[in-house]
Amino acid sequence: MRLLVFLLVVFNVIKLFSQDSLATAVATRGDGVYSLLRKNNIDPSKFYAAFIEANKNLIGEEEVLKAGQTYYLPDTITLSKAIDGNLKSSRNYPIFGPDFSTVAVLGNRLAGTVYYLISGHGGPDPGAIEDYKGAIIAEDEYAYDITLRLARELIAQGAEVFLIIQDEDDGIRNERVLPLDTDEVTYPDLKIPLNQLERLQQRVGAVNKLYKENRSKYQRLLVTHIDSRSKGTNIDVFFYHHEKSANGKRLAESIHQTFLKKYNHYQPNRGYKGTFADRSNLYLVKNTLPAMAYIEIGNIRNKKDQKRILDPDNRQALAKWISEGVLLDYELENSKMRN
């Protein structure tokens, strides 16, 4: 029995006999599941699913909290015992950091698939930078954090994931301001060159080598960047693909459609102007072998986009939405093969 199923059975037993004894918390404006749990000293990496199960009649499948609503908090003592005794359905990935290294396998919807994830820039190149309340925020740190969260979501559904850019001492971080460093490497452990073309060639080489080694498997590439434009330019998440890749187009469109659905549900009066388009002149798009989607998260210089980028709950939501688009793409592929 998978760890998630086991925990939810345990939690349902707890609810059956002691729902009234569970602690509660009231969500405030801007709270997501992660921030509400952290405010109550509960590790969201372990108890997210239990919180969702406890409050499924209050938050629905979209997992959105309402300000002023009271929510049940998981019984962490009982569930911790269950986790400690049932880690066989989990895997350990130190690259995610000590608080997120244990990844519960929640399903097998992506079993047999391989995903290559590239976060933009890194090493001697921080990418776009901006001053934020006296601190420097850099594109590569936030793209990397979102990429790690995405990797975790994909692994939880049975995918094999290769992080092409890695930083062994960062991991997933829940701070708003992520300190800038330059110790990232390219898979498997290559120093990132200063020269831009050499950096891109190194990444292409790593992906294409792995692609050839996994030729018999379903493979996709996801590249994550954060843009830099004038401070007054607010942009939605948008996507690129290779003009001659039908699979890349479907991947980009699937993630785009997922974002469109989410925005229509959460902010119906706002509108979503993110696009997906071919951009074959980009070096990574042009030269990598797997079908791919190139994702631009937002403008690091714009205050509205900074809310999307700096808030750890928003970074988690971005990763989750991208992963849902990836799942949609794979399901469409399977449907096409069956027909």
Secondary structure, DSSP 8 states (H G I E B T S, - for coil): --HHHHHHHHHHHHHHHHGGGS-EEE--TT--HHHHHHHTT--HHHHHHHHHHHTHHHHTTTT---TT-EEE---HHHHHHHHHH-GGGEEE-GGG-TTT-EEE----TTTTEEEEEEES-BTTB--SEEEETTEEEEHHHHHHHHHHHHHHHHHHTT-EEEESEE-TTT-S---SS-------EETTTEE--SSHHHHHHHHHHHHHHHHHHTTTSEEEEEEEEEE---TT-----EEEE-TT-HHHHHHHHHHHHHHHHHHHHH-TTT-----EEE-TTSHHHHH-SSEEEEEEEEETTSHHHHHHHH-HHHHHHHHHHHHHHHHHHHHHHHHHHH-
